[in-house]
């Protein structure tokens, strides 16, 4: 059974979570300039992750893209606690994020029916050093 860890995507949200209310009011997730700043910050965080954590982020993005149920899993991609506009092109957002993180767009993958979404990050949370 293939395990997917979608909570690892949330570890890239430091930039959004650290924004002030005024900064958030001026942040438009569908604006190319705002999204570039966000993805640049996410890439910096991603580059600090260990190899297993990087793999888990990328597999989670690939899984969400290939699931055909992006809306169902969208809460893992953009934090619901941060007041943002709705992302207009969710598949495009995910492909662009993936490309920013590793330099190429994701390939279409078939994860098959034996997938387990691992919700728990463990007793100490997500350890991105691994």
Buried (B, 14 or more C-beta within 10 A) or exposed (E): EEEBBBBBBBBBBEBBEEBEEEEEEEBEBEEEEBBEEBBEBBBEBBEEBEEBBBEBBBBBBBBBBBEEEBEEBBEBBBBEEEEBEEBEEBEEBBBBBBEBBBEEEBEEEEEEEEEEEBEEBEEEEBEBEE
